[in-house]
């Protein structure tokens, strides 16, 4: 018996029921029939032009796999055109291509650093202006007893700024919401997320994150830099902008998914480097969290892009701050220098660090679990853009109200002298004093983190830290997932720094003020534990923390804390990024197949029947196949067969939908009576010029006479596609598909006849659940 794929019924969810039929070779192959292999974005883009209707509730189940995501072609099509071009490249031409790669990486680093500078300077000026306006009005109205008006002013100002940031995201480019790290992970994994690396996304991302930070949300501007760097890399590497319809006629060789993927990896690393001043950490982040495919040459280029990014940011910000030769601003956030004499650690502190890692893992798992249910609620009920904007404004207003009330109630006043407070806020305090709660709520999150690291002992009341940790934890959890551009790195560090410093104060009390129990040191460990417990990063985060603090001494304790936090957190729930990828029903492929999947074979997981094309095919047949709205095909096996024969011969190659579109657009076919004539000669440039937005089949006009013509696919198909026998186990199929970055894997029988096709969704449907191997249902949205 053989497993068939569910048919498209037009409903929201495909029930993954099993349909059984008698096994025959012909049941696997249909010339002109279609199967659920991969989505056609052309039809979907036409559908999006129709007015959207929003139901009151969208039923959603996390055990779904969305059919709306296409795959990327990370496997080069080695057809005759490609091989001829590669053979013409001599040693000098090869060196020219390599030099271009290094030039592109340098440009990625420079532009990413400049974008980071722009964000930092604008946020600093707008936030400073907002703080001055709010503080002056609070002081004025407090003297007159108008605290309610002061609260209203603060909340209204924050909500207004956040409203603008949310509107541009919700109504202009929704993919710019959040940090963008899950989307970039998916892209590098081989999933095509619509609009994820477009210029418009970058503009909305930059403007949105500025407004989110200035609006006082519990967010940071560092996370979105990773997405911004990836978009910059994708644009620069293509030498043109499809959004602006400008082609600079450069870097045409790199107009394919394989090359763009490598540059996007460099852009993500450059974003991390600009955010934290950590070029090595950026490379490791791209390796650990982003890139699915890696090699030694790519490592050097990515490191070069990261180095250029942090140098550009450092140079520009140093000039901006008036010390051009100092180069003291390597990243958007600088954790400052720790005093080695006071901040050393001893062997008896190792169990304490492990305990802090356990706490960070538990709190991180709690954060992720709460955010999971909140995201499910948003998917089901808050899916209208207007509701998303209202929620963002509500969170901004609540954050401002909570901060104001806690500042007023705490009255935690400390002497200004000896403090690193950037804004000595004297709210509800006497002259010469500042409110420590105000420094936490009234500053940008980055400045609050640095204050918790470096303010001298006694700067914070334990009750103040406890209240702040509790409230900011829930505010940050509520904020992540809003329709605004924002990151979770800095809020996580701030939460951990708060409870870490509280932990250090408690140790200081217990040890009667021993010098090793410095609150700043434990604030750093708490920050690492909390961030590690939420995002589950280990190696890259260790290096990022060391580079951001400029202190190698804490390498081992930070590593110990992060490993412990990851182990404890993974016991309960997944990391935040993986969780959101799963909630969006993305067909994400992990490094290995489920450990209990050896009982499944390619025959059981493949899609059937498969639409095949003959090597010399009638144009009308190709047009009909591509125009069929029920078609999910993006790859078509090419077989050798006489048009009049009933028996289909073996596999000869594989051709993509995008290639067929270009052939039809350029009308590369001949009349039936003149099959011996040579059809129009195309070059790879014709395919690269159409990349990445290939025209929809509906835009290509083919006359009735042209439909009767023939098209020879021999020159354009990939004559050596990867294949597997139908008896191959699922782990073996998964390893081949994942390691090579495939989009289509043809399943053949012992006569080399096509019997099925394996795609990303066929493999991603199987995962290891709590009760063993489970199969996900397929969803249209």
C-alpha positions in Angstrom: 0.0 0.0 0.0 1.1 3.5 -0.7 0.4 6.8 1.0 -1.1 9.5 -1.1 -1.1 13.2 -0.3 -4.3 15.0 0.7 -6.1 16.9 -2.0 -6.8 20.7 -1.9 -10.4 21.1 -0.7 -10.4 24.9 -0.5 -10.8 24.8 3.3 -8.4 26.3 5.8 -6.8 23.1 6.9 -5.9 20.0 5.1 -6.6 17.0 7.2 -3.7 14.6 6.9 -5.8 11.5 6.5 -4.4 8.5 4.7 -5.7 7.6 1.3 -4.9 4.1 0.2 -4.7 2.8 -3.4 -3.3 -0.2 -5.2 0.4 0.3 -6.0 1.2 0.5 -9.7 4.1 2.4 -11.3 1.6 4.5 -13.4 -0.2 5.7 -10.2 2.9 7.7 -9.3 3.3 9.6 -12.7 0.8 11.7 -14.6 1.7 13.8 -17.6 -0.3 17.0 -17.2 -1.6 16.2 -13.7 -0.5 18.0 -10.6 0.5 17.3 -7.0 1.0 19.2 -3.8 4.7 19.8 -4.1 5.4 23.5 -3.7 3.3 26.6 -3.8 3.1 28.9 -6.8 3.6 32.5 -5.5 2.4 34.0 -8.8 -1.2 32.9 -8.2 -1.0 33.9 -4.5 0.2 37.4 -5.4 -2.8 37.8 -7.7 -5.1 36.7 -4.9 -3.7 39.3 -2.5 -4.9 42.0 -4.8 -8.5 41.1 -3.9 -10.0 42.8 -0.8 -9.1 40.9 2.3 -11.8 39.7 4.7 -10.9 39.2 8.3 -12.9 36.7 10.3 -13.5 37.4 14.0 -11.5 34.4 14.9 -8.9 32.4 13.0 -8.7 28.8 14.2 -5.1 28.0 14.7 -3.3 24.9 15.8 0.5 24.8 16.4 0.5 21.3 14.9 0.1 22.7 11.4 2.4 23.2 8.4 1.7 26.1 6.1 1.5 25.7 2.4 2.0 29.4 1.7 5.8 29.2 2.0 7.9 28.4 -1.0 11.4 27.0 -0.9 14.6 28.6 -2.3 16.8 27.1 -4.9 20.0 26.6 -3.1 21.1 23.8 -5.5 22.6 25.2 -8.7 20.9 23.9 -11.9 23.8 22.5 -13.8 22.2 22.7 -17.3 24.1 23.3 -20.5 24.0 27.1 -20.2 25.5 27.0 -16.7 28.2 24.5 -17.6 29.2 26.5 -20.7 29.6 29.7 -18.7 31.6 28.0 -16.0 33.9 26.4 -18.6 34.6 29.9 -20.1 35.8 31.3 -16.8 39.5 31.2 -16.7 41.8 31.8 -13.8 41.8 35.6 -14.2 38.0 35.7 -14.4 37.7 33.5 -11.3 39.9 35.9 -9.4 37.7 38.8 -10.5 34.7 37.0 -9.2 36.4 36.5 -5.9 37.4 40.1 -5.6 33.8 41.1 -6.3 32.8 38.9 -3.4 35.2 40.7 -1.0 34.1 44.1 -2.4 30.4 43.2 -1.7 31.2 42.1 1.8 33.0 45.4 2.5 30.0 47.3 1.2 27.7 45.2 3.4 29.8 46.1 6.4 30.0 49.8 5.6 26.3 50.2 4.9 25.2 48.1 7.9 27.5 50.3 10.2 26.0 53.5 8.7 22.4 52.3 9.2 23.3 51.4 12.9 24.8 54.9 13.3 21.6 56.5 11.9 19.4 54.5 14.3 21.6 55.3 17.3 21.9 59.0 16.6 18.2 59.5 15.9 17.1 57.4 18.9 19.5 59.4 21.2 18.2 62.7 20.0 14.5 61.9 20.0 14.7 60.1 23.3 16.6 62.9 24.9 14.0 65.4 23.6 11.2 63.3 24.9 12.8 62.8 28.3 13.3 66.6 28.7 9.8 67.4 27.7 8.3 64.8 30.0 10.5 65.6 32.9 9.9 69.4 32.7 6.2 68.9 32.6 6.2 66.3 35.4 8.2 68.7 37.6 5.9 71.6 36.8 2.6 69.7 37.3 3.9 67.8 40.4 4.5 71.1 42.2 0.8 71.9 41.6 -0.4 68.5 42.6 -1.3 67.5 39.1 0.2 64.0 39.1 -2.7 62.6 37.0 -2.1 65.0 34.2 1.6 64.2 34.3 0.8 60.5 34.0 -1.6 61.2 31.1 1.0 63.3 29.3 3.6 60.6 29.6 1.3 57.8 28.5 -0.2 59.8 25.6 3.2 60.8 24.3 4.5 57.2 24.3 1.3 55.8 22.8 1.4 58.4 20.0 5.0 57.6 19.0 4.3 53.9 19.1 1.1 54.3 17.1 3.1 55.8 14.2 5.6 52.9 14.4 2.9 50.3 14.5 0.9 51.8 11.7 3.7 51.7 9.2 4.5 48.1 10.1 0.9 46.8 10.2 -0.3 48.6 7.0 2.8 49.0 4.9 5.1 46.0 5.6 4.0 43.4 8.3 7.2 41.3 7.8 9.1 44.2 9.4 7.5 43.4 12.8 9.7 42.0 15.6 13.4 41.5 15.5 13.4 39.6 12.2 15.7 37.0 13.5 13.2 34.1 13.0 12.5 35.2 9.4 16.2 35.4 8.6 16.8 32.0 10.2 14.1 30.6 7.9 15.5 32.3 4.8 19.0 30.9 5.5 17.3 27.5 6.1 15.9 27.6 2.6 12.4 29.0 3.1 11.3 31.9 1.0 9.5 34.4 3.4 7.7 36.9 1.2 9.2 40.5 1.2 11.8 39.5 3.9 14.8 41.0 2.2 13.2 43.9 0.2 14.2 47.6 0.4 10.8 48.6 1.7 11.2 46.2 4.6 14.5 47.8 5.5 13.0 51.3 5.5 10.1 50.3 7.6 12.4 48.3 9.9 14.7 51.2 10.6 11.9 53.7 11.1 9.8 51.3 13.2 12.6 50.4 15.6 13.4 54.0 16.2 9.8 54.8 17.1 9.5 51.7 19.2 12.5 52.6 21.4 11.6 56.2 21.6 8.0 55.2 22.5 9.2 53.7 25.7 8.4 50.0 24.9 10.3 47.2 26.6 12.4 46.7 23.4 15.9 47.1 22.1 17.3 48.3 18.8 20.0 45.7 18.6 18.0 42.6 17.4 16.5 44.4 14.3 20.1 45.2 13.2 20.5 41.5 12.2 17.5 41.8 9.9 18.6 45.1 8.6 22.1 43.8 7.7 20.6 40.8 5.9 18.4 43.1 3.8 21.4 45.3 2.9 23.4 42.2 2.0 20.6 40.8 -0.2 20.3 44.2 -2.1 24.0 45.0 -2.5 24.9 41.5 -3.8 22.4 41.8 -6.6 23.6 45.1 -8.0 20.1 46.4 -8.4 16.9 47.3 -6.7 13.7 45.6 -8.0 11.7 47.9 -5.7 13.2 51.1 -7.3 13.4 49.4 -10.7 17.1 50.4 -10.9 19.6 48.0 -12.4 23.3 49.0 -12.0 24.4 46.2 -14.3 26.9 45.0 -11.7 27.3 41.7 -9.8 25.0 39.9 -12.2 26.9 36.7 -11.6 25.5 36.5 -8.1 21.8 36.7 -9.1 20.8 33.3 -7.7 19.7 32.0 -4.4 22.9 30.2 -3.6 25.1 33.3 -3.8 22.5 35.5 -2.2 22.3 33.1 0.8 26.0 33.5 1.5 25.8 37.3 1.4 22.7 37.3 3.7 24.7 35.3 6.2 27.4 38.0 6.1 24.8 40.7 6.5 23.3 39.0 9.6 26.8 38.8 11.1 27.5 42.4 10.3 24.3 43.4 12.1 25.4 41.6 15.2 28.8 43.2 15.0 27.3 46.7 14.7 24.9 46.1 17.5 27.3 44.8 20.1 30.7 45.7 18.7 31.5 42.0 18.5 32.8 40.9 15.1 33.8 37.5 16.2 30.5 37.1 18.0 28.7 38.1 14.8 30.4 35.3 12.9 29.6 32.8 15.5 26.0 34.0 15.7 25.6 33.6 11.9 27.1 30.1 12.3 25.1 29.0 15.4 21.7 30.6 14.8 21.6 31.6 11.1 23.5 29.9 8.4 22.5 26.4 7.4 25.4 26.0 5.0 29.0 26.8 5.8 32.5 26.6 4.5 36.0 28.1 5.3 36.0 30.7 2.5 32.6 31.9 3.7 33.9 32.3 7.2 36.6 34.7 6.2 34.3 36.8 4.1 31.7 37.0 6.9 34.4 38.0 9.4 35.6 40.7 7.0 32.1 42.1 6.7 31.7 42.1 10.5 35.0 43.8 11.0 34.2 46.5 8.5 30.8 47.0 10.1 32.0 47.6 13.6 34.9 49.8 12.4 32.4 52.0 10.4 30.1 52.3 13.3 33.0 53.1 15.7 34.5 55.7 13.4 31.2 57.6 12.7 30.0 57.6 16.3 33.4 58.7 17.6 33.3 61.7 15.2 29.7 62.3 16.2 30.7 62.3 19.9 33.6 64.7 19.3 36.5 62.3 19.8 37.4 61.3 16.3 40.7 59.5 17.1 39.4 57.7 20.2 37.3 54.9 18.5 35.5 54.2 21.8 32.1 53.3 20.4 32.5 49.8 18.8 28.8 49.0 19.0 25.3 50.3 19.6 25.6 49.1 23.2 28.8 49.1 25.2 28.7 47.3 28.5 31.6 49.2 29.8 34.9 48.1 31.4 34.8 46.0 34.5 37.3 46.4 37.3 39.3 43.2 37.4 40.5 43.7 41.0 36.9 43.9 42.3 35.3 41.6 39.7 37.4 38.4 39.8 35.8 35.1 40.8 36.9 32.2 42.9 36.2 28.5 42.8 33.5 28.6 45.4 31.5 30.9 43.1 31.1 28.2 40.4 28.1 26.6 42.1 26.6 30.1 42.5 27.0 30.7 38.7 25.4 27.3 38.0 22.5 28.2 40.2 22.0 31.5 38.4 22.0 29.5 35.1 19.2 27.3 36.5 17.2 30.4 37.5 17.8 31.9 34.1 16.7 28.8 32.3 13.5 28.5 34.4 12.6 32.2 34.0 13.4 32.0 30.3 11.2 29.0 29.9 8.4 30.9 31.8 8.9 33.9 29.5 8.6 31.7 26.4 5.6 29.8 27.7 3.7 33.0 28.5 4.7 34.5 25.1 3.6 31.3 23.4 0.0 31.5 24.7 -0.1 35.3 24.1 1.0 34.7 20.5 -1.6 32.1 20.0 -4.2 34.6 21.2 -2.9 37.2 18.8 -3.0 34.9 15.9 -6.6 34.0 16.6 -8.2 37.3 17.6 -5.8 40.2 16.9 -5.2 39.6 13.2 -6.7 42.9 11.9 -4.1 45.6 11.4 -6.2 48.2 13.3 -6.5 45.9 16.3 -2.7 45.3 16.2 -2.1 49.1 16.3 -4.5 49.5 19.2 -2.8 46.8 21.1 0.6 48.4 20.5 -0.7 51.7 21.8 -2.2 50.0 24.8 1.1 48.4 25.7 2.9 51.7 25.3 0.4 53.5 27.6 0.5 50.7 30.2 4.3 50.6 30.2 4.4 54.4 30.8 1.7 54.2 33.5 3.5 51.3 35.3 6.8 53.2 35.2 5.2 56.4 36.5 3.4 54.7 39.3 6.5 52.7 40.3 8.7 55.8 40.3 6.3 57.7 42.4 5.7 54.8 44.9 9.3 53.7 45.3 10.8 57.1 46.1 14.2 55.3 45.9 16.4 58.4 46.1 20.2 58.1 45.8 23.0 60.7 45.8 23.9 61.8 42.3 27.7 61.9 42.9 29.5 58.8 41.9 26.7 57.4 39.8 26.9 56.6 36.1 23.3 57.8 35.5 23.1 59.6 32.2 19.9 61.5 33.1 20.1 62.4 36.8 16.3 62.4 37.2 15.2 64.0 40.4 11.6 62.9 40.2 10.0 63.0 43.7 13.5 63.4 45.2 15.3 66.3 46.9 18.1 68.3 45.2 21.3 66.4 44.7 19.5 63.1 44.5 18.0 61.0 41.8 15.3 58.3 41.7 16.9 55.0 40.9 13.6 53.6 39.7 13.5 56.5 37.2 16.9 55.5 35.8 15.5 52.1 35.1 12.2 53.1 33.6 12.9 56.6 32.3 16.1 55.7 30.4 16.5 53.7 27.2 16.9 50.0 28.0 20.5 50.0 26.9 21.5 52.8 29.4 19.6 51.0 32.1 21.6 47.8 31.5 24.9 49.7 31.8 23.7 51.4 35.0 22.9 48.0 36.6 26.3 46.7 35.6 28.4 49.6 36.9 26.5 51.7 39.5 28.4 51.4 42.8 27.0 49.2 45.6 24.1 50.8 47.4 22.7 52.5 44.3 19.6 50.4 44.3 17.1 49.4 46.9 16.4 45.6 46.9 12.7 46.3 46.9 13.1 48.6 43.9 15.0 45.9 41.9 12.4 43.2 42.9 9.5 45.3 41.8 11.2 46.4 38.6 12.2 42.8 37.7 8.6 41.5 38.1 6.9 44.3 36.2 9.5 44.5 33.4 9.4 40.7 32.9 5.7 40.8 32.1 5.9 44.0 30.1 8.7 42.6 27.9 6.8 39.3 27.5 3.7 41.2 26.4 5.7 43.5 24.1 7.5 40.8 22.1 5.2 39.9 19.3 3.5 43.3 18.9 3.2 44.6 15.4 6.2 46.9 15.9 9.9 46.6 14.9 11.7 45.6 18.1 14.2 43.2 19.5 14.3 41.0 22.6 18.0 41.1 23.3 18.2 44.2 25.4 14.9 43.6 27.4 16.2 40.1 28.3 19.5 41.5 29.4 17.8 44.2 31.5 15.6 41.7 33.2 18.5 39.4 34.0 20.7 42.3 35.1 18.0 43.5 37.5 17.5 40.1 39.2 21.2 39.4 39.0 22.0 42.6 40.8 19.4 41.8 43.4 21.0 38.4 43.8 24.4 40.0 44.3 23.0 42.4 46.9 21.6 39.4 48.8 25.0 37.6 48.7 26.7 40.8 49.9 24.3 40.9 52.9 24.9 37.2 53.6 28.7 37.5 53.4 28.8 40.8 55.3 30.0 42.9 52.4 32.8 40.6 51.0 34.5 42.2 48.1 33.9 39.2 45.7 30.1 39.6 46.1 30.0 42.7 43.9 26.4 43.3 42.6 27.7 44.4 39.2 29.3 41.1 38.5 26.2 39.2 39.3 24.1 41.6 37.2 26.3 40.6 34.3 25.8 36.9 35.0 22.1 37.3 35.5 21.8 39.1 32.2 23.6 36.3 30.4 21.5 33.7 32.2 18.2 35.4 31.3 19.1 36.0 27.6 20.4 32.5 27.3 17.2 31.1 28.9 15.1 32.9 26.4 16.9 32.6 23.1 19.1 29.5 23.9 22.3 30.8 22.4 25.6 29.5 23.9 28.8 29.9 21.9 28.0 33.1 20.1 26.4 34.8 23.1 29.5 34.0 25.2 31.8 35.7 22.8 29.3 38.6 22.3 29.2 39.2 26.1 33.0 39.0 26.3 33.6 41.4 23.4 30.9 43.8 24.7 32.5 43.9 28.1 36.1 43.8 26.9 36.8 41.3 29.6 38.0 37.7 28.8 38.1 36.9 32.5 34.4 36.1 32.6 34.5 33.8 29.6 34.2 30.6 31.6 31.5 31.8 34.0 29.4 33.2 31.2 29.8 30.0 29.2 28.8 28.0 32.3 25.8 30.1 33.0 24.6 30.0 29.3 25.0 26.2 29.0 23.1 25.6 32.2 20.3 28.0 31.2 20.0 26.3 27.8 19.9 22.8 29.3 17.3 23.8 31.9 15.2 25.8 29.4 15.2 23.1 26.7 13.7 20.7 29.3 10.6 22.8 29.4 10.0 24.6 26.1 11.8 25.5 22.9 13.8 28.7 22.4 11.9 31.9 21.6 12.9 32.1 18.0 12.2 28.4 17.3 8.9 28.7 19.0 7.8 31.6 16.8 8.9 29.8 13.7 6.8 26.8 14.7 3.8 29.1 15.5 4.0 30.6 12.0 3.8 27.0 10.6 7.0 27.4 8.6 8.4 24.2 7.1 11.7 24.6 8.9 14.2 21.8 8.6 16.5 21.1 11.6 19.9 19.6 11.4 18.7 16.0 11.8 15.6 14.0 11.0 13.5 12.8 14.0 15.4 10.1 15.8 12.5 7.6 15.6 11.8 8.0 11.8 13.8 5.1 10.4 10.7 3.1 9.9 9.5 5.6 7.2 10.8 5.4 3.7 10.8 7.8 0.7 7.8 5.9 -0.7 5.7 6.8 2.3 6.6 10.5 2.6 6.9 11.5 -1.1 4.2 13.5 -3.0 2.4 11.7 -5.7 1.3 11.8 -8.5 4.0 13.9 -10.1 3.6 16.2 -13.1 6.3 15.3 -15.7 7.2 17.0 -18.9 8.6 15.4 -22.0 12.0 16.5 -23.3 10.3 18.0 -26.3 7.0 19.3 -25.1 4.1 21.1 -26.7 3.9 24.8 -25.7 0.2 24.6 -24.9 0.8 21.7 -22.5 3.4 23.8 -20.6 1.1 26.8 -20.5 -1.8 24.8 -19.2 0.2 23.2 -16.5 1.7 26.5 -15.3 -1.7 28.3 -15.5 -3.6 25.7 -13.5 -4.6 27.5 -10.3 -4.6 24.2 -8.4 -0.9 23.6 -9.3 1.5 23.5 -6.5 4.4 22.5 -8.7 7.6 24.4 -8.9 9.8 21.6 -10.2 9.0 19.2 -13.1 10.9 16.0 -13.9 11.7 15.7 -17.6 11.3 12.3 -19.1 12.2 10.9 -22.6 9.1 9.8 -24.3 7.5 9.7 -27.7 4.5 12.0 -27.6 2.4 9.2 -29.1 3.7 6.5 -26.7 1.7 5.3 -23.7 4.7 4.1 -21.7 6.8 6.8 -20.1 10.6 6.3 -20.1 13.1 7.0 -17.4 14.1 10.3 -15.9 16.2 12.7 -18.0 16.3 15.8 -15.9 14.5 18.4 -13.9 13.3 21.9 -14.9 11.9 24.7 -12.6 8.8 26.7 -13.0 10.8 29.9 -13.1 12.9 28.5 -16.0 9.7 27.6 -18.0 8.4 31.1 -17.4 11.5 32.7 -18.9 11.3 30.3 -21.9 7.7 31.2 -22.6 8.4 34.9 -22.1 11.2 34.8 -24.8 9.1 32.4 -26.9 11.9 29.8 -27.2 10.0 27.3 -29.3 9.7 26.1 -32.9 6.8 24.9 -35.2 5.9 21.2 -35.2 6.8 20.9 -38.9 10.3 22.3 -38.3 11.5 20.4 -35.2 15.0 20.2 -36.8 15.4 24.0 -36.7 17.5 25.4 -33.9 15.3 27.4 -31.4 16.2 30.8 -30.2 19.4 30.9 -28.2 19.1 32.1 -24.6 21.8 33.0 -22.2 22.0 32.8 -18.4 21.7 36.6 -18.4 18.1 36.3 -19.5 17.3 34.1 -16.4 19.3 36.4 -14.1 17.5 39.5 -15.4 14.2 37.9 -14.4 15.5 36.9 -10.9 14.1 37.1 -8.3 10.6 38.3 -9.3 9.8 36.1 -12.2 6.6 37.3 -14.1 3.4 35.4 -13.4 2.2 33.0 -16.1 -0.9 35.1 -16.5 1.2 38.0 -17.8 2.6 36.0 -20.7 0.5 35.9 -23.9 0.7 32.8 -26.0 -1.3 32.8 -29.2 -3.3 29.8 -30.4 -0.8 29.1 -33.2 2.1 29.3 -30.7 0.4 26.8 -28.4 0.8 24.2 -31.2 4.6 24.8 -31.3 7.1 22.6 -29.5 9.8 23.5 -27.0 13.0 21.6 -26.4 13.9 21.5 -22.7 17.2 19.7 -23.1 19.4 22.8 -22.9 17.7 24.3 -19.9 16.9 21.4 -17.7 19.2 20.1 -15.0 20.3 16.8 -16.6 21.6 15.4 -13.3 19.0 16.0 -10.5 19.5 14.3 -7.2 17.4 11.1 -6.9 16.8 8.5 -4.2 15.2 5.0 -4.5 11.8 4.6 -3.0 13.1 2.2 -0.4 15.5 4.9 1.1 14.8 5.6 4.8 13.5 9.0 5.9 16.7 9.9 7.8 18.8 9.2 4.7 16.5 11.3 2.5 16.5 14.0 5.1 20.3 14.1 5.4 20.7 14.3 1.6 18.0 17.0 1.2 19.2 19.1 4.1 22.9 18.9 3.6 22.7 19.8 -0.1 20.1 22.5 0.3 17.7 20.9 -2.2 14.3 22.0 -3.2 13.2 18.9 -5.1 14.4 15.4 -4.6 13.1 12.9 -7.2 12.1 9.4 -6.1 12.7 6.7 -8.7 12.2 3.0 -8.9 14.7 0.3 -10.0 14.0 1.2 -13.7 14.8 4.9 -13.1 11.1 5.8 -13.6 9.8 8.7 -11.6 7.4 7.5 -8.9 7.3 10.5 -6.6 8.9 13.8 -5.4 10.2 14.8 -2.0 10.0 18.5 -1.1 10.6 20.5 2.1 7.1 20.1 3.3 7.1 16.4 2.9 10.1 16.2 5.3 9.0 19.0 7.7 5.7 17.3 8.3 7.4 14.8 10.6 8.7 15.8 14.0 9.3 14.3 17.3 6.5 15.1 19.8 5.9 14.3 23.4 4.3 11.0 22.4 6.8 10.0 19.7 6.9 10.7 16.0 4.0 12.8 14.9 2.7 14.0 11.5 1.6 17.6 11.1 -1.5 18.6 9.1 -1.2 20.9 6.2 -2.7 24.4 6.3 -3.4 26.8 3.4 -2.7 29.9 5.5 
